[in-house]
Amino acid sequence: MKKRQWFLSTCCGLLCAAAVMVSSPAQVTAAPQQDRSAYRAVFDADYYYNAYPDVAAAVGKNTEALFNHFVSFGVREGRSASAEFNPQAYRQKNADLQTAFGSDMAAYCRHYINYGKAEGRSAGADGMALVPAPTDDSASSAAQDAQAAQPASGQVLGSYTTYYIANVPRANNVELAAQRINGVVVQPGAGFSFSQTILPRTSANGYVMAPIFVSGKKSTGIGGGVCQVSSTLYAAMVTVGLPATERHPHSLPVDYLPKGLDATIAGNYLDLKFTNIYAQPLVIQASASDGKLVVTLSLQ
């Protein structure tokens, strides 16, 4: 039997056993595999974590999550992949490459690894004012670029898994909340509210008493444990690059997720919300049984 390491942790106040699994890198962004390989060749996760506190706070010291942020956002925002390489800076400093590569940032990464580094080409940002890569001004080209940037219909964007203790009252709340978000479809441009979707945490709606956090202290209340579901959903959102429009951290640390990936809810005043940024309907799939909670985001 495969051994599993267990940690004492709290979700809305309950001591539970927990572990974490991030979705495979190929599922996280729409970038072709060859482009991801080029980005990975220049990427230094330790540098990225230390250089960008905002990203570190959001995803923690998770190598794949840091890399996925760079691929999905960082490279276009002008962030450096390592202490020595910034794709936007490499583009600006090497005018001879721009004719060949245009705005294909992965191509600059490949060139640097295969040729530029050996040639001694400068690739650091060095305080430069970086500008976005140029694009074709034609409407048709812009439309094509926008379409190319969108993941394909039916694509699994990514998932996140956490663990909880089964056969305790809190497990009822975790499994019930997971059932209520499972299969929810969010149309393009529409918003999602976790709190509204799982319904008020009352006995009439099937929730039971379990440990919770209240103002930085452990207590007991109806619905304790639902925050593990909202937190696992939020972790999946961060992993795939889907921003939250509302998110609140717990008042005490939780150990079933890395710091910065949790998302608590309370009454009707703390919620986890997002807007579907994709051109296709976004589907939330959630399952919770035998102590394992999985939340997956995909496009219809």
URHUBEL-V277639 format. One record per residue. N is the residue number from 1. RES is the residue in one small letter. PSI is psi as a letter, one per 30 degrees, with the letter a starting at -180 (999 if undefined). D_CENTER is the distance of its C-alpha to the mean C-alpha in Angstrom with 1 decimal. Layout:
n:N res:RES psi:PSI d_center:D_CENTER
n:N res:RES psi:PSI d_center:D_CENTER
//
This chain:
n:1 res:m psi:k d_center:31.3
n:2 res:k psi:k d_center:28.0
n:3 res:k psi:k d_center:27.6
n:4 res:r psi:k d_center:24.5
n:5 res:q psi:k d_center:23.9
n:6 res:w psi:k d_center:23.6
n:7 res:f psi:k d_center:22.8
n:8 res:l psi:k d_center:24.2
n:9 res:s psi:l d_center:21.5
n:10 res:t psi:k d_center:21.4
n:11 res:c psi:j d_center:19.6
n:12 res:c psi:h d_center:21.3
n:13 res:g psi:f d_center:24.1
n:14 res:l psi:k d_center:24.8
n:15 res:l psi:k d_center:25.3
n:16 res:c psi:l d_center:23.5
n:17 res:a psi:k d_center:22.6
n:18 res:a psi:l d_center:19.0
n:19 res:a psi:l d_center:17.0
n:20 res:v psi:k d_center:13.5
n:21 res:m psi:k d_center:12.5
n:22 res:v psi:k d_center:9.4
n:23 res:s psi:l d_center:9.9
n:24 res:s psi:k d_center:12.1
n:25 res:p psi:e d_center:11.4
n:26 res:a psi:f d_center:13.6
n:27 res:q psi:f d_center:11.5
n:28 res:v psi:e d_center:8.3
n:29 res:t psi:l d_center:10.2
n:30 res:a psi:f d_center:13.6
n:31 res:a psi:k d_center:15.2
n:32 res:p psi:l d_center:18.3
n:33 res:q psi:e d_center:18.7
n:34 res:q psi:e d_center:21.4
n:35 res:d psi:e d_center:19.4
n:36 res:r psi:e d_center:16.6
n:37 res:s psi:e d_center:19.5
n:38 res:a psi:e d_center:21.0
n:39 res:y psi:e d_center:17.9
n:40 res:r psi:e d_center:17.7
n:41 res:a psi:f d_center:21.4
n:42 res:v psi:f d_center:21.2
n:43 res:f psi:k d_center:18.0
n:44 res:d psi:j d_center:18.6
n:45 res:a psi:e d_center:15.7
n:46 res:d psi:e d_center:18.1
n:47 res:y psi:e d_center:19.1
n:48 res:y psi:e d_center:15.8
n:49 res:y psi:e d_center:14.9
n:50 res:n psi:f d_center:18.4
n:51 res:a psi:f d_center:18.7
n:52 res:y psi:i d_center:15.8
n:53 res:p psi:e d_center:15.7
n:54 res:d psi:e d_center:13.4
n:55 res:v psi:e d_center:10.6
n:56 res:a psi:e d_center:12.0
n:57 res:a psi:e d_center:12.0
n:58 res:a psi:e d_center:8.4
n:59 res:v psi:f d_center:7.1
n:60 res:g psi:a d_center:10.7
n:61 res:k psi:i d_center:12.9
n:62 res:n psi:j d_center:10.8
n:63 res:t psi:e d_center:12.3
n:64 res:e psi:e d_center:10.1
n:65 res:a psi:e d_center:6.8
n:66 res:l psi:e d_center:9.3
n:67 res:f psi:e d_center:10.8
n:68 res:n psi:e d_center:8.1
n:69 res:h psi:e d_center:7.8
n:70 res:f psi:e d_center:11.6
n:71 res:v psi:e d_center:12.1
n:72 res:s psi:e d_center:10.2
n:73 res:f psi:e d_center:11.4
n:74 res:g psi:e d_center:13.4
n:75 res:v psi:e d_center:16.2
n:76 res:r psi:f d_center:17.0
n:77 res:e psi:f d_center:16.9
n:78 res:g psi:g d_center:19.4
n:79 res:r psi:k d_center:17.7
n:80 res:s psi:k d_center:19.5
n:81 res:a psi:f d_center:18.3
n:82 res:s psi:l d_center:20.9
n:83 res:a psi:f d_center:24.0
n:84 res:e psi:f d_center:26.1
n:85 res:f psi:k d_center:24.0
n:86 res:n psi:j d_center:22.5
n:87 res:p psi:e d_center:22.3
n:88 res:q psi:e d_center:23.4
n:89 res:a psi:e d_center:26.2
n:90 res:y psi:e d_center:27.4
n:91 res:r psi:e d_center:27.7
n:92 res:q psi:e d_center:29.7
n:93 res:k psi:f d_center:31.9
n:94 res:n psi:i d_center:32.9
n:95 res:a psi:f d_center:34.5
n:96 res:d psi:f d_center:36.0
n:97 res:l psi:f d_center:32.6
n:98 res:q psi:e d_center:31.6
n:99 res:t psi:e d_center:34.1
n:100 res:a psi:e d_center:32.8
n:101 res:f psi:f d_center:29.0
n:102 res:g psi:b d_center:28.6
n:103 res:s psi:g d_center:24.9
n:104 res:d psi:j d_center:23.7
n:105 res:m psi:e d_center:21.7
n:106 res:a psi:e d_center:21.3
n:107 res:a psi:e d_center:25.1
n:108 res:y psi:e d_center:25.6
n:109 res:c psi:e d_center:23.5
n:110 res:r psi:e d_center:25.7
n:111 res:h psi:e d_center:28.8
n:112 res:y psi:e d_center:28.2
n:113 res:i psi:e d_center:27.8
n:114 res:n psi:e d_center:30.7
n:115 res:y psi:e d_center:33.1
n:116 res:g psi:e d_center:32.1
n:117 res:k psi:e d_center:31.7
n:118 res:a psi:e d_center:35.0
n:119 res:e psi:f d_center:36.6
n:120 res:g psi:g d_center:35.6
n:121 res:r psi:k d_center:33.7
n:122 res:s psi:k d_center:32.0
n:123 res:a psi:g d_center:28.2
n:124 res:g psi:l d_center:27.2
n:125 res:a psi:e d_center:26.3
n:126 res:d psi:h d_center:29.1
n:127 res:g psi:g d_center:28.6
n:128 res:m psi:k d_center:28.8
n:129 res:a psi:j d_center:27.9
n:130 res:l psi:k d_center:25.5
n:131 res:v psi:l d_center:25.7
n:132 res:p psi:l d_center:23.6
n:133 res:a psi:k d_center:24.9
n:134 res:p psi:l d_center:27.7
n:135 res:t psi:l d_center:27.5
n:136 res:d psi:k d_center:30.3
n:137 res:d psi:f d_center:31.5
n:138 res:s psi:k d_center:32.7
n:139 res:a psi:e d_center:31.2
n:140 res:s psi:e d_center:31.1
n:141 res:s psi:e d_center:29.1
n:142 res:a psi:e d_center:26.6
n:143 res:a psi:e d_center:26.2
n:144 res:q psi:e d_center:25.8
n:145 res:d psi:e d_center:23.1
n:146 res:a psi:e d_center:21.1
n:147 res:q psi:e d_center:21.7
n:148 res:a psi:e d_center:20.7
n:149 res:a psi:f d_center:17.4
n:150 res:q psi:k d_center:16.5
n:151 res:p psi:l d_center:15.3
n:152 res:a psi:l d_center:18.2
n:153 res:s psi:k d_center:19.2
n:154 res:g psi:f d_center:18.8
n:155 res:q psi:k d_center:15.8
n:156 res:v psi:j d_center:13.3
n:157 res:l psi:e d_center:9.9
n:158 res:g psi:l d_center:8.4
n:159 res:s psi:l d_center:8.9
n:160 res:y psi:k d_center:9.0
n:161 res:t psi:k d_center:12.5
n:162 res:t psi:l d_center:14.4
n:163 res:y psi:l d_center:18.2
n:164 res:y psi:l d_center:20.8
n:165 res:i psi:k d_center:24.6
n:166 res:a psi:l d_center:26.3
n:167 res:n psi:h d_center:29.7
n:168 res:v psi:l d_center:29.4
n:169 res:p psi:e d_center:29.4
n:170 res:r psi:e d_center:25.8
n:171 res:a psi:e d_center:24.7
n:172 res:n psi:e d_center:26.3
n:173 res:n psi:e d_center:24.0
n:174 res:v psi:e d_center:20.8
n:175 res:e psi:e d_center:22.2
n:176 res:l psi:e d_center:23.5
n:177 res:a psi:e d_center:20.3
n:178 res:a psi:e d_center:18.5
n:179 res:q psi:e d_center:21.4
n:180 res:r psi:f d_center:21.3
n:181 res:i psi:f d_center:17.8
n:182 res:n psi:k d_center:18.4
n:183 res:g psi:g d_center:19.4
n:184 res:v psi:k d_center:18.6
n:185 res:v psi:k d_center:18.6
n:186 res:v psi:j d_center:17.3
n:187 res:q psi:l d_center:19.4
n:188 res:p psi:k d_center:18.5
n:189 res:g psi:f d_center:18.7
n:190 res:a psi:l d_center:19.0
n:191 res:g psi:l d_center:17.4
n:192 res:f psi:k d_center:16.2
n:193 res:s psi:j d_center:17.4
n:194 res:f psi:e d_center:16.5
n:195 res:s psi:e d_center:19.7
n:196 res:q psi:e d_center:21.9
n:197 res:t psi:e d_center:20.6
n:198 res:i psi:g d_center:21.4
n:199 res:l psi:l d_center:24.7
n:200 res:p psi:k d_center:26.5
n:201 res:r psi:i d_center:26.5
n:202 res:t psi:l d_center:30.2
n:203 res:s psi:e d_center:32.5
n:204 res:a psi:f d_center:33.5
n:205 res:n psi:g d_center:30.0
n:206 res:g psi:f d_center:30.0
n:207 res:y psi:l d_center:28.3
n:208 res:v psi:l d_center:30.1
n:209 res:m psi:k d_center:30.6
n:210 res:a psi:l d_center:28.2
n:211 res:p psi:k d_center:27.2
n:212 res:i psi:l d_center:25.1
n:213 res:f psi:k d_center:24.4
n:214 res:v psi:j d_center:26.7
n:215 res:s psi:h d_center:26.9
n:216 res:g psi:g d_center:25.9
n:217 res:k psi:l d_center:28.2
n:218 res:k psi:k d_center:28.1
n:219 res:s psi:a d_center:29.8
n:220 res:t psi:k d_center:30.1
n:221 res:g psi:l d_center:29.4
n:222 res:i psi:k d_center:28.9
n:223 res:g psi:g d_center:25.4
n:224 res:g psi:k d_center:24.3
n:225 res:g psi:f d_center:21.3
n:226 res:v psi:f d_center:19.5
n:227 res:c psi:f d_center:17.0
n:228 res:q psi:e d_center:15.7
n:229 res:v psi:e d_center:14.8
n:230 res:s psi:e d_center:13.2
n:231 res:s psi:e d_center:11.3
n:232 res:t psi:e d_center:10.2
n:233 res:l psi:e d_center:9.2
n:234 res:y psi:e d_center:7.2
n:235 res:a psi:e d_center:5.5
n:236 res:a psi:e d_center:5.0
n:237 res:m psi:e d_center:4.2
n:238 res:v psi:e d_center:1.7
n:239 res:t psi:e d_center:2.1
n:240 res:v psi:f d_center:4.3
n:241 res:g psi:g d_center:4.7
n:242 res:l psi:j d_center:6.4
n:243 res:p psi:k d_center:8.0
n:244 res:a psi:k d_center:9.9
n:245 res:t psi:f d_center:13.7
n:246 res:e psi:k d_center:14.6
n:247 res:r psi:k d_center:13.1
n:248 res:h psi:k d_center:15.4
n:249 res:p psi:l d_center:15.2
n:250 res:h psi:l d_center:17.9
n:251 res:s psi:f d_center:21.3
n:252 res:l psi:l d_center:21.5
n:253 res:p psi:k d_center:19.2
n:254 res:v psi:k d_center:17.7
n:255 res:d psi:f d_center:17.7
n:256 res:y psi:f d_center:15.8
n:257 res:l psi:l d_center:12.4
n:258 res:p psi:l d_center:12.1
n:259 res:k psi:k d_center:13.1
n:260 res:g psi:f d_center:10.9
n:261 res:l psi:f d_center:8.5
n:262 res:d psi:l d_center:11.4
n:263 res:a psi:j d_center:12.6
n:264 res:t psi:l d_center:16.3
n:265 res:i psi:l d_center:18.6
n:266 res:a psi:k d_center:22.3
n:267 res:g psi:b d_center:25.1
n:268 res:n psi:g d_center:24.7
n:269 res:y psi:f d_center:23.7
n:270 res:l psi:k d_center:20.2
n:271 res:d psi:l d_center:17.6
n:272 res:l psi:k d_center:14.0
n:273 res:k psi:l d_center:14.0
n:274 res:f psi:l d_center:12.4
n:275 res:t psi:k d_center:14.2
n:276 res:n psi:j d_center:13.9
n:277 res:i psi:f d_center:13.6
n:278 res:y psi:l d_center:14.8
n:279 res:a psi:f d_center:18.4
n:280 res:q psi:l d_center:18.4
n:281 res:p psi:k d_center:18.0
n:282 res:l psi:k d_center:14.7
n:283 res:v psi:k d_center:15.4
n:284 res:i psi:k d_center:14.0
n:285 res:q psi:k d_center:15.4
n:286 res:a psi:k d_center:15.9
n:287 res:s psi:k d_center:18.5
n:288 res:a psi:j d_center:19.9
n:289 res:s psi:k d_center:23.1
n:290 res:d psi:h d_center:24.9
n:291 res:g psi:g d_center:22.4
n:292 res:k psi:k d_center:19.3
n:293 res:l psi:k d_center:16.5
n:294 res:v psi:k d_center:14.2
n:295 res:v psi:k d_center:11.8
n:296 res:t psi:k d_center:11.3
n:297 res:l psi:k d_center:10.4
n:298 res:s psi:l d_center:13.0
n:299 res:l psi:k d_center:15.4
n:300 res:q psi:999 d_center:19.0
//
